[in-house]
Amino acid sequence: MGFAVLRGSELLDYGVRKLRNGSRVYDAMGQARSCVLDLVGRYSPDELAIEEPLLIPTKRAALVSAIAQEFHERAKELGTPVTELSPRKVREILIHQSTGSKLDVAEALVRSFSELRPLAPTRPRRAVLGLASRDRYWLHAFDAIALAVVVQILKRTSGPVPAVPTI
């Protein structure tokens, strides 16, 4: 699970938290909840942004959907609004190309946040070889940062820029 916290144009925090399945689905949900509540406690966000879960018939998609519902409930308890955007919408706003790749998004973010350069995935010489596991790992953080940036872009057109942690 990638996460990021932005305040204005400053990237305050970002990373990836591995969610271990454990013996029950609630184990992963509890880990996700703990991560979000920790971020909320440290940064007191004005808004929470999450990636819209894909509605496909798999156990993993069902878990992600349940985690998203959990985030909505915790945010409601805290009085924190939630923005949910699809990956396609994020790409459309950030790189002006709804069919762009995760690599395109990461490259755009590195142009805005130079501190991300060491984590930027390297395009494979041959697409068939795919990405290195380290690059796939950090793409989760790049997804979260992209979501936070897009939410801020959307907020600039309608009011003050909040601190936005994203999951």
C-alpha positions as CSV (number, residue, x, y, z in Angstrom):
1,M,0.0,0.0,0.0
2,G,1.5,3.3,-1.1
3,F,1.1,6.5,0.9
4,A,2.0,10.1,0.5
5,V,1.4,13.3,2.4
6,L,1.6,16.7,0.7
7,R,1.1,20.2,2.1
8,G,1.1,22.7,-0.7
9,S,3.9,21.7,-3.0
10,E,5.9,20.1,-0.2
11,L,6.1,16.3,-0.1
12,L,6.1,15.7,3.7
13,D,6.1,11.9,3.7
14,Y,5.8,9.0,1.4
15,G,6.5,5.3,1.3
16,V,5.1,1.8,0.9
17,R,3.6,-0.4,3.7
18,K,3.4,-4.1,3.0
19,L,0.1,-5.5,4.2
20,R,0.5,-9.1,5.2
21,N,-2.6,-11.3,4.8
22,G,-2.2,-13.1,8.1
23,S,-4.7,-15.8,8.9
24,R,-7.8,-13.5,8.3
25,V,-8.7,-10.8,5.9
26,Y,-9.1,-8.5,8.9
27,D,-5.4,-8.7,9.5
28,A,-4.6,-6.8,6.3
29,M,-7.5,-4.3,7.0
30,G,-6.1,-3.7,10.5
31,Q,-2.7,-3.0,9.2
32,A,-4.1,-0.6,6.6
33,R,-6.2,1.1,9.2
34,S,-3.2,1.4,11.6
35,C,-1.1,3.0,8.8
36,V,-3.8,5.6,8.0
37,L,-4.6,6.5,11.6
38,D,-0.8,6.9,12.2
39,L,-0.6,9.3,9.2
40,V,-3.7,11.2,10.4
41,G,-2.3,11.5,13.9
42,R,1.0,12.8,12.7
43,Y,-0.2,15.3,10.0
44,S,-3.8,16.2,10.9
45,P,-4.9,16.2,7.2
46,D,-7.7,18.4,5.8
47,E,-8.6,15.6,3.4
48,L,-7.9,11.9,2.7
49,A,-7.5,10.7,-0.9
50,I,-7.7,7.1,-1.9
51,E,-7.5,5.3,-5.2
52,E,-10.8,4.0,-6.4
53,P,-10.8,0.2,-6.1
54,L,-11.2,-1.8,-9.3
55,L,-14.5,-3.7,-9.2
56,I,-13.3,-7.1,-10.5
57,P,-14.3,-10.5,-9.1
58,T,-11.1,-11.5,-7.3
59,K,-10.3,-11.9,-3.6
60,R,-7.7,-9.2,-3.8
61,A,-10.1,-6.7,-5.3
62,A,-12.6,-7.5,-2.7
63,L,-10.0,-6.9,0.0
64,V,-9.0,-3.5,-1.5
65,S,-12.7,-2.5,-1.8
66,A,-13.2,-3.4,1.9
67,I,-10.1,-1.4,2.9
68,A,-11.5,1.6,1.0
69,Q,-14.8,1.3,2.8
70,E,-12.9,1.2,6.1
71,F,-11.0,4.3,5.2
72,H,-14.3,6.1,4.4
73,E,-15.7,5.1,7.8
74,R,-12.6,6.2,9.7
75,A,-12.5,9.5,7.9
76,K,-16.2,10.1,8.6
77,E,-15.6,9.5,12.3
78,L,-12.7,12.0,12.2
79,G,-14.8,14.5,10.2
80,T,-12.2,14.3,7.3
81,P,-13.5,14.4,3.8
82,V,-12.4,11.7,1.4
83,T,-11.7,12.1,-2.3
84,E,-11.7,8.9,-4.4
85,L,-10.2,8.9,-7.9
86,S,-9.6,6.2,-10.5
87,P,-6.0,5.7,-11.7
88,R,-7.2,6.7,-15.2
89,K,-8.5,10.0,-13.9
90,V,-5.2,10.6,-12.0
91,R,-3.2,9.9,-15.2
92,E,-5.5,12.1,-17.3
93,I,-5.0,15.1,-15.0
94,L,-1.3,14.6,-14.2
95,I,0.1,13.6,-17.5
96,H,-2.8,14.5,-19.8
97,Q,-3.0,10.9,-21.0
98,S,-5.5,8.6,-19.5
99,T,-3.8,5.6,-21.0
100,G,-0.3,6.5,-19.9
101,S,1.7,4.0,-17.9
102,K,2.8,4.0,-14.3
103,L,6.3,4.7,-15.6
104,D,5.0,7.8,-17.3
105,V,3.5,9.0,-14.1
106,A,6.7,8.3,-12.1
107,E,8.8,10.2,-14.6
108,A,6.4,13.2,-14.4
109,L,6.6,13.2,-10.6
110,V,10.4,13.1,-10.6
111,R,10.4,16.3,-12.6
112,S,8.4,18.0,-9.8
113,F,10.1,16.2,-6.8
114,S,13.8,15.7,-7.4
115,E,14.1,13.8,-4.1
116,L,12.2,10.9,-5.8
117,R,14.9,10.4,-8.6
118,P,16.7,7.6,-6.7
119,L,13.5,5.7,-6.4
120,A,12.3,6.2,-10.0
121,P,11.8,2.9,-11.9
122,T,14.1,2.2,-14.8
123,R,12.4,1.4,-18.1
124,P,13.4,-2.1,-19.1
125,R,15.4,-2.3,-22.3
126,R,12.9,-4.8,-23.5
127,A,9.4,-4.6,-22.3
128,V,9.0,-8.4,-22.2
129,L,11.5,-8.5,-19.3
130,G,9.3,-6.3,-17.1
131,L,10.3,-4.2,-14.1
132,A,12.7,-5.2,-11.3
133,S,10.9,-6.0,-8.1
134,R,12.4,-2.9,-6.4
135,D,10.8,-0.8,-9.2
136,R,7.4,-2.5,-8.8
137,Y,7.6,-1.9,-5.0
138,W,8.2,1.9,-5.3
139,L,5.5,2.3,-8.0
140,H,3.0,2.0,-5.1
141,A,4.4,5.2,-3.5
142,F,4.5,6.9,-6.9
143,D,0.8,6.1,-7.4
144,A,0.0,7.6,-3.9
145,I,2.0,10.7,-4.7
146,A,0.3,11.1,-8.0
147,L,-3.1,10.9,-6.4
148,A,-2.1,13.5,-3.8
149,V,-0.8,15.9,-6.5
150,V,-4.0,15.5,-8.5
151,V,-6.2,16.1,-5.5
152,Q,-4.2,19.3,-4.8
153,I,-4.6,20.4,-8.5
154,L,-8.4,19.9,-8.2
155,K,-8.5,21.8,-4.9
156,R,-6.6,24.7,-6.3
157,T,-9.4,25.4,-8.7
158,S,-12.0,25.3,-5.9
159,G,-10.3,26.6,-2.7
160,P,-7.4,26.5,-0.3
161,V,-4.7,23.8,-0.7
162,P,-5.1,21.2,2.1
163,A,-2.6,18.7,3.5
164,V,-3.5,15.5,1.7
165,P,-2.3,12.0,2.8
166,T,-3.1,9.4,0.2
167,I,-3.4,5.7,0.2
